[in-house]
Amino acid sequence: MNPQENRDYERRLQELETELDKDRIPTVDNQLGQPLLTRNVNHSQPEKSVLSQVANWFNRLPSGGKVAVGIVAAVVGFAILRSVLQLVASLISLAILGVILYLVYKFFVTSKSSK
């Protein structure tokens, strides 16, 4: 092989390496001082990544595990729904109480002070 072919192969090899590693960023392990390669994560749609990870985890569960996770998720979901509904009911009660107190103030306190 002549030196020109060697340079072409080396250049092509470097191009292939840069194509393969363009998704990775070199970092340094603080304890060992050795470079690590980490992948860039596409943060434009992180919910798809998390959702797919949860779906993969759920699909790897045995049938009994899927049933247990479903039951726990239903209980937690209903507890959250109950809490939100109680919060809304409390806010509605406070609004009604505020309107009643305002009307009492308007009719009784201001009418006595004007006389």
N, C-alpha and C positions, 0 to 999 in steps of 0.2 A: 504494500500500500504506500502510496506516496503521501507526503505531508499535506498536500492540498485536500485529499480525501479525508485524512484524519481531522483536519480543521472543520470540514463540512459535517462530519459525523458528530464532532463535539458541539458544534453550533446547533445542530438539529436536536441533539440530546438535551442541551440547555433549554431550547424552545419547548420541548416536550415537558421538561421538569417545571418550567414556569407555567405552562398550561395546566398541569396537574395540581400545582400548589397555589394557584391564584385565589382559591377559596380559603387558604390557610394563612394564619399569621404566626410567625415565630415568637414565642415568649420564653422567658427563662424561669426555670424552677428555682425558687429562692433558697431551698435547702440544699439542693445538689449542684446548682449552678449550671445545669445542663439545659440546652434549649428544648423546649416542648413545641409541638405543633398543635394548634387549636384551630377549629373551623370557625369561620365567620357565620354567625347565625343571622338569618334574614329576619329582622325585627319589624318588617312592614306588616306582617300578619302573624303575631305571636299566638293569637288564639287558635289558629289552625293547628299549630304545632302542639300546643297543650291539649287541644281536643283530640288530635290523632294519637297522642301518647296515652291519654286516658282510655280511648277506644281500644288501642292495642292491649293495654293492661287488662281491661275488662274482658276482651275476647280470649285472653290467655287463661282466665280463671276457669276452674271447673264449674259444673252446673250448680252445685250447692253454693259455691262462692258467689255466683251471679245472683242467685236468689237472695242470699244474705245481703249483698250489696244493694240490691233493689229494695229490700225491706228497710234497711238503714237509710237509704236515700229518701224513701217515701216518708219515714218518720221525721227525718230532719227537715224535709220540704214542708210537711204539714206544720211542724213547730215554727218554722220561719213565717209561713203564711198566717198562722194564728197570731204571732207577735205583731206582724204588720197590721192585721185587721184590728187588734186591740189598740195599737197606736192610732189608727185612723178613728176608731170609736172614741178614744180619749180626746183627740183633737176636736171632733164634732161636739162632744159634751162640753168642752171648754168654750167653744164658739157660742153654743146655745146659752151657757151660763153668762158669758160676757154680754150677749145681747140682752138677756133678762136684767142683769145688773145695770146696763146702760139705760134701759127703759125705766127701771125703778128710779134711777138717779134723775133722769130727764123729767119724769112726771111728778115725783114727790119732792125732791130736793130743790129743783129749780122753780117749781110752782110755789113753794113756801117762801123762797127768798124773794120772789117778785111781789108778794103780797105785803 
